[in-house]
Amino acid sequence: MAREAARLGFQGFDLVGPDDFPVLKKHGLAPSMARGGGSLTDNMNQKENHARIEPLYRKAIDDAAAAGAPNVIALSGNRRGLADEEGMGNCVTMLNKLKAQAEDKGVTLCLELLNSKVNHPDYQCDRTWWGVEVCKRVNSPRVKLLFDIYHMQIMEGDIIRTIRNNIACLGHFHTAGNPGRHEMDDTQEMNYRGIARAIAALGFTGFVAHEYSPLGDPIESLRKTRELFEV
């Protein structure tokens, strides 16, 4: 897939680790988002996890920097009964421990926004305001949000306005059609050409990564997706 992505003109490949870096380099692709520490459900919003996941995140930052990967994904974890304020405070504590290293290495930690309605029940960082508040409290140019358009369409809608109002806190984007998490064509409810134009108009220079399951031929689907985002 890396070879085909490069042939189609894509510049990077998401959610990869050190074992994948040599393959991407061979094909001229950037590791646009490196894997982080902990698990999706069990992560930095729980204090008892911090001692275990801190070294994992630190290694991920070092590995990303060595490979030229600009970003490392970060995850809040599930609520498990935590109030918004408590979970937020725990995430801020963890990110404050990591931010100096991320700043020194030139790697951005991207806290991902996911929906808790369909795909990830109980996930805490499931609304833009919550993630933005975490970033504001950490106050580092190397701690931002991974704004997943598919997930936030399910939770909030109002995608373009939300992106415009919070672009300073957004470090990376994920896409997919809704409903279904498939192609971004006229069978789904979002106008991705308009969304792409809005992101470009804001001067965003990071990656927009496509995280969806093709219903048809994956290579042809990728080609059409690339054309959709050529704005």
C-alpha positions in Angstrom: 0.0 0.0 0.0 2.9 2.4 0.7 4.1 2.0 -2.9 0.7 2.7 -4.3 0.1 5.7 -2.0 3.4 7.2 -3.2 2.5 6.5 -6.8 -0.8 8.3 -6.4 1.0 11.4 -5.0 0.3 11.0 -1.3 3.0 12.5 1.0 2.6 10.5 4.2 1.2 7.4 5.9 -0.6 7.6 9.3 -0.5 5.6 12.6 2.8 3.9 12.0 5.6 2.7 14.3 9.4 2.3 14.1 9.0 -1.0 12.2 7.2 0.8 9.4 9.6 3.8 9.1 12.1 2.1 6.7 9.4 1.0 4.3 7.9 4.5 4.2 11.4 6.1 3.7 12.0 3.7 0.8 8.9 5.0 -1.0 9.5 8.7 -0.1 6.6 8.9 2.3 6.6 10.7 5.7 5.4 8.9 8.8 2.7 11.6 9.2 1.4 10.3 12.6 3.4 7.9 14.7 1.8 5.7 17.3 2.0 6.8 20.9 1.7 5.1 24.3 -1.0 3.2 26.2 -4.2 2.0 24.7 -7.3 3.7 23.3 -9.4 2.9 26.3 -6.8 3.0 29.0 -4.7 6.1 28.8 -3.7 9.4 30.3 -7.0 10.5 31.9 -6.5 8.0 34.6 -3.7 8.9 37.1 -2.9 5.4 37.9 -1.7 4.9 34.3 0.8 7.7 34.2 3.9 5.8 35.5 3.3 3.1 33.0 2.5 5.2 29.9 5.0 8.0 30.4 8.0 6.1 29.2 6.0 4.7 26.3 5.2 8.2 25.1 8.7 9.4 25.7 10.1 6.6 23.5 7.5 7.4 20.8 8.6 11.0 20.8 12.2 10.0 20.4 11.5 7.4 17.7 9.4 9.9 15.8 12.0 12.6 16.0 14.7 10.2 14.7 12.5 9.2 11.8 11.4 12.7 10.9 7.8 12.0 11.9 6.1 15.3 12.8 3.4 14.0 15.1 2.7 11.4 17.8 -0.9 10.4 18.6 -2.1 10.8 22.1 -5.4 9.5 23.6 -7.4 10.5 26.6 -8.8 7.0 27.4 -12.3 6.1 28.6 -14.1 8.0 31.3 -14.9 5.1 33.6 -16.9 7.4 35.7 -14.5 10.4 35.7 -16.0 13.8 35.6 -14.9 16.0 32.7 -12.8 18.3 34.9 -11.0 15.4 36.7 -10.2 13.6 33.4 -9.1 16.9 31.8 -6.8 17.7 34.8 -5.2 14.2 34.6 -4.6 14.6 30.8 -3.1 18.1 31.4 -0.8 16.6 34.1 0.5 13.9 31.7 0.9 16.3 28.8 2.8 18.8 30.9 5.3 16.1 31.8 5.9 15.4 28.1 5.7 18.8 26.5 9.3 19.9 27.1 10.6 16.8 25.4 8.2 17.2 22.5 9.3 20.9 22.1 13.0 19.9 22.2 12.5 17.2 19.6 10.2 19.2 17.3 7.4 16.6 17.6 3.8 17.5 18.1 1.6 15.4 20.5 -1.9 15.2 18.9 -4.7 14.4 21.3 -7.3 12.6 19.2 -11.0 13.6 19.2 -13.2 10.4 18.8 -16.9 9.9 19.0 -18.4 8.1 22.0 -21.8 7.6 20.3 -21.0 5.0 17.7 -17.4 3.7 17.6 -15.8 4.4 21.0 -18.3 4.3 23.9 -17.2 6.1 27.0 -14.1 7.8 25.3 -13.6 11.1 27.2 -12.0 13.4 24.6 -15.2 13.3 22.5 -16.0 17.0 22.1 -13.9 19.8 20.6 -14.3 22.1 23.5 -12.9 19.5 25.9 -9.8 18.9 23.8 -9.3 22.6 23.1 -9.4 23.3 26.9 -6.7 20.7 27.5 -4.5 22.3 24.9 -5.0 25.8 26.3 -4.1 24.6 29.8 -1.0 22.8 28.6 -0.1 25.9 26.5 2.6 24.4 24.3 3.0 24.7 20.5 3.8 21.0 20.5 0.5 19.9 22.1 -2.5 20.1 19.7 -5.6 18.1 18.6 -6.0 15.5 16.0 -9.4 16.7 14.6 -11.1 13.6 13.2 -13.9 15.1 11.0 -15.8 11.8 10.8 -16.0 11.5 14.6 -16.8 15.2 15.2 -19.6 15.1 12.6 -21.2 12.3 14.7 -20.8 14.2 18.0 -21.3 17.8 17.0 -21.7 18.6 13.3 -21.0 22.3 12.3 -17.6 21.1 11.1 -16.3 24.1 9.1 -17.2 26.7 11.7 -15.6 24.5 14.5 -12.4 24.2 12.4 -12.2 27.9 11.8 -12.8 28.8 15.4 -10.2 26.4 16.7 -7.6 26.1 14.0 -4.8 27.3 16.4 -5.3 24.1 18.4 -5.5 21.7 15.5 -2.4 19.9 14.4 -3.7 17.1 12.2 -6.9 15.9 10.5 -8.5 12.6 9.8 -11.3 12.1 7.3 -14.0 9.5 6.4 -17.6 9.6 5.1 -20.5 9.5 7.5 -22.5 7.4 7.9 -20.5 4.2 7.4 -16.9 5.5 7.6 -16.4 4.8 3.9 -15.7 7.0 0.8 -16.3 10.7 1.0 -18.7 10.7 -2.0 -22.3 11.8 -2.6 -23.7 8.8 -0.6 -22.9 10.5 2.7 -23.8 13.7 4.4 -20.7 15.9 4.3 -19.3 18.1 1.6 -15.6 17.3 1.8 -14.6 19.5 -1.0 -16.0 22.5 1.0 -14.3 21.2 4.1 -11.0 20.9 2.3 -11.3 24.4 0.9 -12.0 25.8 4.3 -8.9 24.1 5.8 -6.7 25.3 2.9 -8.0 28.9 3.3 -6.9 28.9 6.9 -3.3 28.3 5.8 -3.0 24.9 7.5 0.3 23.3 6.5 0.0 19.9 8.3 -1.4 16.6 7.1 -5.0 15.7 6.3 -5.0 11.8 6.5 -7.7 9.6 5.2 -8.9 6.9 7.6 -11.7 5.1 6.0 -12.7 1.6 4.7 -13.2 1.6 0.9 -16.2 -0.2 -0.4 -14.7 -0.8 -3.8 -11.2 -1.1 -5.2 -8.9 0.6 -2.7 -6.5 2.1 -5.2 -9.2 3.7 -7.3 -10.8 4.9 -4.1 -7.6 6.5 -3.0 -7.2 8.2 -6.4 -10.6 9.7 -6.2 -10.0 10.8 -2.6 -6.8 12.6 -3.6 -8.6 14.4 -6.4 -11.3 15.5 -4.0 -8.7 17.2 -1.8 -6.8 18.9 -4.5 -8.1 22.4 -3.7 
